[in-house]
Amino acid sequence: MEGYCVKCKKKQEMKDAKEETMKNGRKAMKGKCPACGTGMYRILGK
């Protein structure tokens, strides 16, 4: 899953990506940036 890293300022492939459900019921992917290790988050469609 690809996401945007705020620290690197570019799109990267997430490491250890896991799907989770947010409080409002929408799905999202949560993972880490392979380059710097910062947490990445991507909101998915319904």
mmCIF entry with sequence, helices, sheets and N, C-alpha, C, O atoms, coordinates in Angstrom:
data_MODEL
# 
_entry.id   MODEL 
# 
_entity.id                         1 
_entity.type                       polymer 
_entity.pdbx_number_of_molecules   1 
# 
_entity_poly.entity_id                      1 
_entity_poly.type                           'polypeptide(L)' 
_entity_poly.nstd_linkage                   no 
_entity_poly.nstd_monomer                   no 
_entity_poly.pdbx_seq_one_letter_code       MEGYCVKCKKKQEMKDAKEETMKNGRKAMKGKCPACGTGMYRILGK 
_entity_poly.pdbx_seq_one_letter_code_can   MEGYCVKCKKKQEMKDAKEETMKNGRKAMKGKCPACGTGMYRILGK 
_entity_poly.pdbx_strand_id                 A 
# 
loop_
_entity_poly_seq.entity_id 
_entity_poly_seq.num 
_entity_poly_seq.mon_id 
_entity_poly_seq.hetero 
1 1  MET n 
1 2  GLU n 
1 3  GLY n 
1 4  TYR n 
1 5  CYS n 
1 6  VAL n 
1 7  LYS n 
1 8  CYS n 
1 9  LYS n 
1 10 LYS n 
1 11 LYS n 
1 12 GLN n 
1 13 GLU n 
1 14 MET n 
1 15 LYS n 
1 16 ASP n 
1 17 ALA n 
1 18 LYS n 
1 19 GLU n 
1 20 GLU n 
1 21 THR n 
1 22 MET n 
1 23 LYS n 
1 24 ASN n 
1 25 GLY n 
1 26 ARG n 
1 27 LYS n 
1 28 ALA n 
1 29 MET n 
1 30 LYS n 
1 31 GLY n 
1 32 LYS n 
1 33 CYS n 
1 34 PRO n 
1 35 ALA n 
1 36 CYS n 
1 37 GLY n 
1 38 THR n 
1 39 GLY n 
1 40 MET n 
1 41 TYR n 
1 42 ARG n 
1 43 ILE n 
1 44 LEU n 
1 45 GLY n 
1 46 LYS n 
# 
_struct_asym.id          A 
_struct_asym.entity_id   1 
# 
loop_
_struct_sheet.id 
_struct_sheet.type 
_struct_sheet.number_strands 
_struct_sheet.details 
AA1 ? 2 ? 
AA2 ? 3 ? 
# 
loop_
_struct_sheet_order.sheet_id 
_struct_sheet_order.range_id_1 
_struct_sheet_order.range_id_2 
_struct_sheet_order.offset 
_struct_sheet_order.sense 
AA1 1 2 ? anti-parallel 
AA2 1 2 ? anti-parallel 
AA2 2 3 ? anti-parallel 
# 
loop_
_struct_sheet_range.sheet_id 
_struct_sheet_range.id 
_struct_sheet_range.beg_label_comp_id 
_struct_sheet_range.beg_label_asym_id 
_struct_sheet_range.beg_label_seq_id 
_struct_sheet_range.pdbx_beg_PDB_ins_code 
_struct_sheet_range.end_label_comp_id 
_struct_sheet_range.end_label_asym_id 
_struct_sheet_range.end_label_seq_id 
_struct_sheet_range.pdbx_end_PDB_ins_code 
_struct_sheet_range.beg_auth_comp_id 
_struct_sheet_range.beg_auth_asym_id 
_struct_sheet_range.beg_auth_seq_id 
_struct_sheet_range.end_auth_comp_id 
_struct_sheet_range.end_auth_asym_id 
_struct_sheet_range.end_auth_seq_id 
AA1 1 GLU A 2  ? CYS A 5  ? GLU A 2  CYS A 5  
AA1 2 LYS A 10 ? GLU A 13 ? LYS A 10 GLU A 13 
AA2 1 LYS A 15 ? THR A 21 ? LYS A 15 THR A 21 
AA2 2 LYS A 27 ? LYS A 32 ? LYS A 27 LYS A 32 
AA2 3 GLY A 39 ? ILE A 43 ? GLY A 39 ILE A 43 
# 
loop_
_atom_site.group_PDB 
_atom_site.id 
_atom_site.type_symbol 
_atom_site.label_atom_id 
_atom_site.label_alt_id 
_atom_site.label_comp_id 
_atom_site.label_asym_id 
_atom_site.label_entity_id 
_atom_site.label_seq_id 
_atom_site.pdbx_PDB_ins_code 
_atom_site.Cartn_x 
_atom_site.Cartn_y 
_atom_site.Cartn_z 
_atom_site.occupancy 
_atom_site.B_iso_or_equiv 
_atom_site.pdbx_formal_charge 
_atom_site.auth_seq_id 
_atom_site.auth_comp_id 
_atom_site.auth_asym_id 
_atom_site.auth_atom_id 
_atom_site.pdbx_PDB_model_num 
ATOM 1   N N  . MET A 1 1  ? 0.846   -1.173 0.000  1.00 0.00 ? 1  MET A N  1 
ATOM 2   C CA . MET A 1 1  ? 0.000   0.000  0.000  1.00 0.00 ? 1  MET A CA 1 
ATOM 3   C C  . MET A 1 1  ? 0.893   1.239  0.000  1.00 0.00 ? 1  MET A C  1 
ATOM 4   O O  . MET A 1 1  ? 1.850   1.327  0.770  1.00 0.00 ? 1  MET A O  1 
ATOM 5   N N  . GLU A 1 2  ? 0.575   2.174  -0.854 1.00 0.00 ? 2  GLU A N  1 
ATOM 6   C CA . GLU A 1 2  ? 1.363   3.391  -0.966 1.00 0.00 ? 2  GLU A CA 1 
ATOM 7   C C  . GLU A 1 2  ? 0.711   4.514  -0.164 1.00 0.00 ? 2  GLU A C  1 
ATOM 8   O O  . GLU A 1 2  ? -0.513  4.652  -0.162 1.00 0.00 ? 2  GLU A O  1 
ATOM 9   N N  . GLY A 1 3  ? 1.514   5.301  0.504  1.00 0.00 ? 3  GLY A N  1 
ATOM 10  C CA . GLY A 1 3  ? 1.024   6.424  1.294  1.00 0.00 ? 3  GLY A CA 1 
ATOM 11  C C  . GLY A 1 3  ? 1.986   7.593  1.208  1.00 0.00 ? 3  GLY A C  1 
ATOM 12  O O  . GLY A 1 3  ? 3.073   7.459  0.648  1.00 0.00 ? 3  GLY A O  1 
ATOM 13  N N  . TYR A 1 4  ? 1.600   8.743  1.757  1.00 0.00 ? 4  TYR A N  1 
ATOM 14  C CA . TYR A 1 4  ? 2.428   9.940  1.715  1.00 0.00 ? 4  TYR A CA 1 
ATOM 15  C C  . TYR A 1 4  ? 3.153   10.118 3.040  1.00 0.00 ? 4  TYR A C  1 
ATOM 16  O O  . TYR A 1 4  ? 2.523   10.130 4.098  1.00 0.00 ? 4  TYR A O  1 
ATOM 17  N N  . CYS A 1 5  ? 4.458   10.255 2.989  1.00 0.00 ? 5  CYS A N  1 
ATOM 18  C CA . CYS A 1 5  ? 5.250   10.506 4.190  1.00 0.00 ? 5  CYS A CA 1 
ATOM 19  C C  . CYS A 1 5  ? 5.436   12.010 4.329  1.00 0.00 ? 5  CYS A C  1 
ATOM 20  O O  . CYS A 1 5  ? 5.973   12.656 3.429  1.00 0.00 ? 5  CYS A O  1 
ATOM 21  N N  . VAL A 1 6  ? 4.999   12.564 5.436  1.00 0.00 ? 6  VAL A N  1 
ATOM 22  C CA . VAL A 1 6  ? 5.081   14.001 5.674  1.00 0.00 ? 6  VAL A CA 1 
ATOM 23  C C  . VAL A 1 6  ? 6.531   14.425 5.912  1.00 0.00 ? 6  VAL A C  1 
ATOM 24  O O  . VAL A 1 6  ? 6.931   15.523 5.523  1.00 0.00 ? 6  VAL A O  1 
ATOM 25  N N  . LYS A 1 7  ? 7.306   13.567 6.542  1.00 0.00 ? 7  LYS A N  1 
ATOM 26  C CA . LYS A 1 7  ? 8.701   13.897 6.848  1.00 0.00 ? 7  LYS A CA 1 
ATOM 27  C C  . LYS A 1 7  ? 9.571   13.882 5.586  1.00 0.00 ? 7  LYS A C  1 
ATOM 28  O O  . LYS A 1 7  ? 10.373  14.792 5.374  1.00 0.00 ? 7  LYS A O  1 
ATOM 29  N N  . CYS A 1 8  ? 9.412   12.847 4.747  1.00 0.00 ? 8  CYS A N  1 
ATOM 30  C CA . CYS A 1 8  ? 10.190  12.743 3.504  1.00 0.00 ? 8  CYS A CA 1 
ATOM 31  C C  . CYS A 1 8  ? 9.604   13.603 2.382  1.00 0.00 ? 8  CYS A C  1 
ATOM 32  O O  . CYS A 1 8  ? 10.296  13.916 1.413  1.00 0.00 ? 8  CYS A O  1 
ATOM 33  N N  . LYS A 1 9  ? 8.336   13.983 2.512  1.00 0.00 ? 9  LYS A N  1 
ATOM 34  C CA . LYS A 1 9  ? 7.608   14.785 1.523  1.00 0.00 ? 9  LYS A CA 1 
ATOM 35  C C  . LYS A 1 9  ? 7.499   14.089 0.165  1.00 0.00 ? 9  LYS A C  1 
ATOM 36  O O  . LYS A 1 9  ? 7.653   14.719 -0.881 1.00 0.00 ? 9  LYS A O  1 
ATOM 37  N N  . LYS A 1 10 ? 7.230   12.776 0.199  1.00 0.00 ? 10 LYS A N  1 
ATOM 38  C CA . LYS A 1 10 ? 6.991   12.038 -1.037 1.00 0.00 ? 10 LYS A CA 1 
ATOM 39  C C  . LYS A 1 10 ? 6.207   10.764 -0.749 1.00 0.00 ? 10 LYS A C  1 
ATOM 40  O O  . LYS A 1 10 ? 6.126   10.310 0.393  1.00 0.00 ? 10 LYS A O  1 
ATOM 41  N N  . LYS A 1 11 ? 5.630   10.194 -1.811 1.00 0.00 ? 11 LYS A N  1 
ATOM 42  C CA . LYS A 1 11 ? 4.873   8.954  -1.677 1.00 0.00 ? 11 LYS A CA 1 
ATOM 43  C C  . LYS A 1 11 ? 5.839   7.787  -1.581 1.00 0.00 ? 11 LYS A C  1 
ATOM 44  O O  . LYS A 1 11 ? 6.817   7.700  -2.324 1.00 0.00 ? 11 LYS A O  1 
ATOM 45  N N  . GLN A 1 12 ? 5.540   6.887  -0.643 1.00 0.00 ? 12 GLN A N  1 
ATOM 46  C CA . GLN A 1 12 ? 6.373   5.708  -0.430 1.00 0.00 ? 12 GLN A CA 1 
ATOM 47  C C  . GLN A 1 12 ? 5.487   4.507  -0.168 1.00 0.00 ? 12 GLN A C  1 
ATOM 48  O O  . GLN A 1 12 ? 4.319   4.650  0.193  1.00 0.00 ? 12 GLN A O  1 
ATOM 49  N N  . GLU A 1 13 ? 6.046   3.326  -0.351 1.00 0.00 ? 13 GLU A N  1 
ATOM 50  C CA . GLU A 1 13 ? 5.358   2.077  -0.023 1.00 0.00 ? 13 GLU A CA 1 
ATOM 51  C C  . GLU A 1 13 ? 5.416   1.892  1.492  1.00 0.00 ? 13 GLU A C  1 
ATOM 52  O O  . GLU A 1 13 ? 6.496   1.953  2.080  1.00 0.00 ? 13 GLU A O  1 
ATOM 53  N N  . MET A 1 14 ? 4.265   1.667  2.128  1.00 0.00 ? 14 MET A N  1 
ATOM 54  C CA . MET A 1 14 ? 4.219   1.497  3.589  1.00 0.00 ? 14 MET A CA 1 
ATOM 55  C C  . MET A 1 14 ? 4.829   0.167  4.010  1.00 0.00 ? 14 MET A C  1 
ATOM 56  O O  . MET A 1 14 ? 4.657   -0.847 3.334  1.00 0.00 ? 14 MET A O  1 
ATOM 57  N N  . LYS A 1 15 ? 5.542   0.180  5.127  1.00 0.00 ? 15 LYS A N  1 
ATOM 58  C CA . LYS A 1 15 ? 6.095   -1.037 5.714  1.00 0.00 ? 15 LYS A CA 1 
ATOM 59  C C  . LYS A 1 15 ? 5.195   -1.434 6.878  1.00 0.00 ? 15 LYS A C  1 
ATOM 60  O O  . LYS A 1 15 ? 4.746   -0.567 7.627  1.00 0.00 ? 15 LYS A O  1 
ATOM 61  N N  . ASP A 1 16 ? 4.925   -2.708 7.042  1.00 0.00 ? 16 ASP A N  1 
ATOM 62  C CA . ASP A 1 16 ? 4.064   -3.232 8.116  1.00 0.00 ? 16 ASP A CA 1 
ATOM 63  C C  . ASP A 1 16 ? 2.671   -2.602 8.075  1.00 0.00 ? 16 ASP A C  1 
ATOM 64  O O  . ASP A 1 16 ? 2.126   -2.238 9.117  1.00 0.00 ? 16 ASP A O  1 
ATOM 65  N N  . ALA A 1 17 ? 2.091   -2.470 6.878  1.00 0.00 ? 17 ALA A N  1 
ATOM 66  C CA . ALA A 1 17 ? 0.772   -1.853 6.720  1.00 0.00 ? 17 ALA A CA 1 
ATOM 67  C C  . ALA A 1 17 ? -0.326  -2.772 7.260  1.00 0.00 ? 17 ALA A C  1 
ATOM 68  O O  . ALA A 1 17 ? -0.358  -3.966 6.961  1.00 0.00 ? 17 ALA A O  1 
ATOM 69  N N  . LYS A 1 18 ? -1.229  -2.189 8.064  1.00 0.00 ? 18 LYS A N  1 
ATOM 70  C CA . LYS A 1 18 ? -2.363  -2.922 8.620  1.00 0.00 ? 18 LYS A CA 1 
ATOM 71  C C  . LYS A 1 18 ? -3.622  -2.103 8.439  1.00 0.00 ? 18 LYS A C  1 
ATOM 72  O O  . LYS A 1 18 ? -3.604  -0.881 8.590  1.00 0.00 ? 18 LYS A O  1 
ATOM 73  N N  . GLU A 1 19 ? -4.725  -2.780 8.112  1.00 0.00 ? 19 GLU A N  1 
ATOM 74  C CA . GLU A 1 19 ? -6.005  -2.089 7.953  1.00 0.00 ? 19 GLU A CA 1 
ATOM 75  C C  . GLU A 1 19 ? -6.668  -1.941 9.316  1.00 0.00 ? 19 GLU A C  1 
ATOM 76  O O  . GLU A 1 19 ? -6.666  -2.871 10.123 1.00 0.00 ? 19 GLU A O  1 
ATOM 77  N N  . GLU A 1 20 ? -7.232  -0.770 9.563  1.00 0.00 ? 20 GLU A N  1 
ATOM 78  C CA . GLU A 1 20 ? -7.955  -0.548 10.810 1.00 0.00 ? 20 GLU A CA 1 
ATOM 79  C C  . GLU A 1 20 ? -9.187  0.308  10.535 1.00 0.00 ? 20 GLU A C  1 
ATOM 80  O O  . GLU A 1 20 ? -9.293  0.944  9.486  1.00 0.00 ? 20 GLU A O  1 
ATOM 81  N N  . THR A 1 21 ? -10.105 0.316  11.480 1.00 0.00 ? 21 THR A N  1 
ATOM 82  C CA . THR A 1 21 ? -11.324 1.103  11.364 1.00 0.00 ? 21 THR A CA 1 
ATOM 83  C C  . THR A 1 21 ? -11.233 2.299  12.294 1.00 0.00 ? 21 THR A C  1 
ATOM 84  O O  . THR A 1 21 ? -10.909 2.164  13.475 1.00 0.00 ? 21 THR A O  1 
ATOM 85  N N  . MET A 1 22 ? -11.524 3.477  11.743 1.00 0.00 ? 22 MET A N  1 
ATOM 86  C CA . MET A 1 22 ? -11.484 4.701  12.544 1.00 0.00 ? 22 MET A CA 1 
ATOM 87  C C  . MET A 1 22 ? -12.765 4.822  13.374 1.00 0.00 ? 22 MET A C  1 
ATOM 88  O O  . MET A 1 22 ? -13.696 4.036  13.203 1.00 0.00 ? 22 MET A O  1 
ATOM 89  N N  . LYS A 1 23 ? -12.806 5.806  14.270 1.00 0.00 ? 23 LYS A N  1 
ATOM 90  C CA . LYS A 1 23 ? -13.968 6.011  15.140 1.00 0.00 ? 23 LYS A CA 1 
ATOM 91  C C  . LYS A 1 23 ? -15.251 6.243  14.359 1.00 0.00 ? 23 LYS A C  1 
ATOM 92  O O  . LYS A 1 23 ? -16.322 5.813  14.786 1.00 0.00 ? 23 LYS A O  1 
ATOM 93  N N  . ASN A 1 24 ? -15.154 6.918  13.219 1.00 0.00 ? 24 ASN A N  1 
ATOM 94  C CA . ASN A 1 24 ? -16.345 7.218  12.424 1.00 0.00 ? 24 ASN A CA 1 
ATOM 95  C C  . ASN A 1 24 ? -16.782 6.063  11.523 1.00 0.00 ? 24 ASN A C  1 
ATOM 96  O O  . ASN A 1 24 ? -17.748 6.200  10.772 1.00 0.00 ? 24 ASN A O  1 
ATOM 97  N N  . GLY A 1 25 ? -16.081 4.924  11.588 1.00 0.00 ? 25 GLY A N  1 
ATOM 98  C CA . GLY A 1 25 ? -16.478 3.736  10.840 1.00 0.00 ? 25 GLY A CA 1 
ATOM 99  C C  . GLY A 1 25 ? -15.765 3.555  9.509  1.00 0.00 ? 25 GLY A C  1 
ATOM 100 O O  . GLY A 1 25 ? -15.918 2.513  8.872  1.00 0.00 ? 25 GLY A O  1 
ATOM 101 N N  . ARG A 1 26 ? -14.995 4.535  9.076  1.00 0.00 ? 26 ARG A N  1 
ATOM 102 C CA . ARG A 1 26 ? -14.283 4.411  7.804  1.00 0.00 ? 26 ARG A CA 1 
ATOM 103 C C  . ARG A 1 26 ? -13.006 3.591  7.990  1.00 0.00 ? 26 ARG A C  1 
ATOM 104 O O  . ARG A 1 26 ? -12.448 3.522  9.085  1.00 0.00 ? 26 ARG A O  1 
ATOM 105 N N  . LYS A 1 27 ? -12.555 2.971  6.895  1.00 0.00 ? 27 LYS A N  1 
ATOM 106 C CA . LYS A 1 27 ? -11.364 2.133  6.935  1.00 0.00 ? 27 LYS A CA 1 
ATOM 107 C C  . LYS A 1 27 ? -10.133 2.964  6.592  1.00 0.00 ? 27 LYS A C  1 
ATOM 108 O O  . LYS A 1 27 ? -10.215 3.931  5.834  1.00 0.00 ? 27 LYS A O  1 
ATOM 109 N N  . ALA A 1 28 ? -8.995  2.578  7.155  1.00 0.00 ? 28 ALA A N  1 
ATOM 110 C CA . ALA A 1 28 ? -7.729  3.252  6.896  1.00 0.00 ? 28 ALA A CA 1 
ATOM 111 C C  . ALA A 1 28 ? -6.590  2.247  6.989  1.00 0.00 ? 28 ALA A C  1 
ATOM 112 O O  . ALA A 1 28 ? -6.717  1.207  7.635  1.00 0.00 ? 28 ALA A O  1 
ATOM 113 N N  . MET A 1 29 ? -5.477  2.567  6.340  1.00 0.00 ? 29 MET A N  1 
ATOM 114 C CA . MET A 1 29 ? -4.267  1.757  6.423  1.00 0.00 ? 29 MET A CA 1 
ATOM 115 C C  . MET A 1 29 ? -3.247  2.518  7.249  1.00 0.00 ? 29 MET A C  1 
ATOM 116 O O  . MET A 1 29 ? -3.062  3.722  7.075  1.00 0.00 ? 29 MET A O  1 
ATOM 117 N N  . LYS A 1 30 ? -2.590  1.806  8.144  1.00 0.00 ? 30 LYS A N  1 
ATOM 118 C CA . LYS A 1 30 ? -1.603  2.410  9.019  1.00 0.00 ? 30 LYS A CA 1 
ATOM 119 C C  . LYS A 1 30 ? -0.314  1.621  8.878  1.00 0.00 ? 30 LYS A C  1 
ATOM 120 O O  . LYS A 1 30 ? -0.320  0.391  8.920  1.00 0.00 ? 30 LYS A O  1 
ATOM 121 N N  . GLY A 1 31 ? 0.807   2.347  8.709  1.00 0.00 ? 31 GLY A N  1 
ATOM 122 C CA . GLY A 1 31 ? 2.089   1.676  8.549  1.00 0.00 ? 31 GLY A CA 1 
ATOM 123 C C  . GLY A 1 31 ? 3.237   2.614  8.870  1.00 0.00 ? 31 GLY A C  1 
ATOM 124 O O  . GLY A 1 31 ? 3.042   3.678  9.457  1.00 0.00 ? 31 GLY A O  1 
ATOM 125 N N  . LYS A 1 32 ? 4.432   2.210  8.480  1.00 0.00 ? 32 LYS A N  1 
ATOM 126 C CA . LYS A 1 32 ? 5.636   3.004  8.735  1.00 0.00 ? 32 LYS A CA 1 
ATOM 127 C C  . LYS A 1 32 ? 6.340   3.302  7.417  1.00 0.00 ? 32 LYS A C  1 
ATOM 128 O O  . LYS A 1 32 ? 6.249   2.535  6.458  1.00 0.00 ? 32 LYS A O  1 
ATOM 129 N N  . CYS A 1 33 ? 7.039   4.427  7.389  1.00 0.00 ? 33 CYS A N  1 
ATOM 130 C CA . CYS A 1 33 ? 7.840   4.806  6.232  1.00 0.00 ? 33 CYS A CA 1 
ATOM 131 C C  . CYS A 1 33 ? 9.107   3.962  6.229  1.00 0.00 ? 33 CYS A C  1 
ATOM 132 O O  . CYS A 1 33 ? 9.791   3.896  7.250  1.00 0.00 ? 33 CYS A O  1 
ATOM 133 N N  . PRO A 1 34 ? 9.448   3.308  5.103  1.00 0.00 ? 34 PRO A N  1 
ATOM 134 C CA . PRO A 1 34 ? 10.650  2.482  5.075  1.00 0.00 ? 34 PRO A CA 1 
ATOM 135 C C  . PRO A 1 34 ? 11.938  3.293  5.161  1.00 0.00 ? 34 PRO A C  1 
ATOM 136 O O  . PRO A 1 34 ? 12.961  2.765  5.598  1.00 0.00 ? 34 PRO A O  1 
ATOM 137 N N  . ALA A 1 35 ? 11.916  4.547  4.761  1.00 0.00 ? 35 ALA A N  1 
ATOM 138 C CA . ALA A 1 35 ? 13.126  5.370  4.747  1.00 0.00 ? 35 ALA A CA 1 
ATOM 139 C C  . ALA A 1 35 ? 13.440  5.969  6.115  1.00 0.00 ? 35 ALA A C  1 
ATOM 140 O O  . ALA A 1 35 ? 14.574  5.884  6.585  1.00 0.00 ? 35 ALA A O  1 
ATOM 141 N N  . CYS A 1 36 ? 12.418  6.586  6.770  1.00 0.00 ? 36 CYS A N  1 
ATOM 142 C CA . CYS A 1 36 ? 12.697  7.315  8.013  1.00 0.00 ? 36 CYS A CA 1 
ATOM 143 C C  . CYS A 1 36 ? 12.009  6.732  9.245  1.00 0.00 ? 36 CYS A C  1 
ATOM 144 O O  . CYS A 1 36 ? 12.342  7.112  10.368 1.00 0.00 ? 36 CYS A O  1 
ATOM 145 N N  . GLY A 1 37 ? 11.050  5.812  9.059  1.00 0.00 ? 37 GLY A N  1 
ATOM 146 C CA . GLY A 1 37 ? 10.395  5.167  10.191 1.00 0.00 ? 37 GLY A CA 1 
ATOM 147 C C  . GLY A 1 37 ? 9.220   5.937  10.776 1.00 0.00 ? 37 GLY A C  1 
ATOM 148 O O  . GLY A 1 37 ? 8.652   5.519  11.785 1.00 0.00 ? 37 GLY A O  1 
ATOM 149 N N  . THR A 1 38 ? 8.846   7.054  10.158 1.00 0.00 ? 38 THR A N  1 
ATOM 150 C CA . THR A 1 38 ? 7.717   7.849  10.625 1.00 0.00 ? 38 THR A CA 1 
ATOM 151 C C  . THR A 1 38 ? 6.413   7.110  10.351 1.00 0.00 ? 38 THR A C  1 
ATOM 152 O O  . THR A 1 38 ? 6.302   6.395  9.355  1.00 0.00 ? 38 THR A O  1 
ATOM 153 N N  . GLY A 1 39 ? 5.431   7.276  11.226 1.00 0.00 ? 39 GLY A N  1 
ATOM 154 C CA . GLY A 1 39 ? 4.128   6.669  11.026 1.00 0.00 ? 39 GLY A CA 1 
ATOM 155 C C  . GLY A 1 39 ? 3.417   7.265  9.836  1.00 0.00 ? 39 GLY A C  1 
ATOM 156 O O  . GLY A 1 39 ? 3.389   8.484  9.664  1.00 0.00 ? 39 GLY A O  1 
ATOM 157 N N  . MET A 1 40 ? 2.827   6.383  8.991  1.00 0.00 ? 40 MET A N  1 
ATOM 158 C CA . MET A 1 40 ? 2.079   6.821  7.809  1.00 0.00 ? 40 MET A CA 1 
ATOM 159 C C  . MET A 1 40 ? 0.646   6.357  7.944  1.00 0.00 ? 40 MET A C  1 
ATOM 160 O O  . MET A 1 40 ? 0.371   5.336  8.574  1.00 0.00 ? 40 MET A O  1 
ATOM 161 N N  . TYR A 1 41 ? -0.272  7.109  7.350  1.00 0.00 ? 41 TYR A N  1 
ATOM 162 C CA . TYR A 1 41 ? -1.684  6.827  7.455  1.00 0.00 ? 41 TYR A CA 1 
ATOM 163 C C  . TYR A 1 41 ? -2.343  7.118  6.127  1.00 0.00 ? 41 TYR A C  1 
ATOM 164 O O  . TYR A 1 41 ? -2.054  8.145  5.514  1.00 0.00 ? 41 TYR A O  1 
ATOM 165 N N  . ARG A 1 42 ? -3.228  6.238  5.661  1.00 0.00 ? 42 ARG A N  1 
ATOM 166 C CA . ARG A 1 42 ? -3.953  6.479  4.424  1.00 0.00 ? 42 ARG A CA 1 
ATOM 167 C C  . ARG A 1 42 ? -5.406  6.095  4.621  1.00 0.00 ? 42 ARG A C  1 
ATOM 168 O O  . ARG A 1 42 ? -5.705  4.959  4.989  1.00 0.00 ? 42 ARG A O  1 
ATOM 169 N N  . ILE A 1 43 ? -6.312  7.035  4.379  1.00 0.00 ? 43 ILE A N  1 
ATOM 170 C CA . ILE A 1 43 ? -7.745  6.790  4.503  1.00 0.00 ? 43 ILE A CA 1 
ATOM 171 C C  . ILE A 1 43 ? -8.226  6.121  3.214  1.00 0.00 ? 43 ILE A C  1 
ATOM 172 O O  . ILE A 1 43 ? -7.931  6.595  2.117  1.00 0.00 ? 43 ILE A O  1 
ATOM 173 N N  . LEU A 1 44 ? -8.967  5.020  3.352  1.00 0.00 ? 44 LEU A N  1 
ATOM 174 C CA . LEU A 1 44 ? -9.465  4.269  2.209  1.00 0.00 ? 44 LEU A CA 1 
ATOM 175 C C  . LEU A 1 44 ? -10.907 4.655  1.904  1.00 0.00 ? 44 LEU A C  1 
ATOM 176 O O  . LEU A 1 44 ? -11.585 5.275  2.722  1.00 0.00 ? 44 LEU A O  1 
ATOM 177 N N  . GLY A 1 45 ? -11.362 4.276  0.713  1.00 0.00 ? 45 GLY A N  1 
ATOM 178 C CA . GLY A 1 45 ? -12.738 4.544  0.302  1.00 0.00 ? 45 GLY A CA 1 
ATOM 179 C C  . GLY A 1 45 ? -13.725 3.665  1.063  1.00 0.00 ? 45 GLY A C  1 
ATOM 180 O O  . GLY A 1 45 ? -13.335 2.759  1.799  1.00 0.00 ? 45 GLY A O  1 
ATOM 181 N N  . LYS A 1 46 ? -14.990 3.948  0.874  1.00 0.00 ? 46 LYS A N  1 
ATOM 182 C CA . LYS A 1 46 ? -16.034 3.203  1.589  1.00 0.00 ? 46 LYS A CA 1 
ATOM 183 C C  . LYS A 1 46 ? -16.195 1.791  1.080  1.00 0.00 ? 46 LYS A C  1 
ATOM 184 O O  . LYS A 1 46 ? -17.034 1.045  1.584  1.00 0.00 ? 46 LYS A O  1 
# 
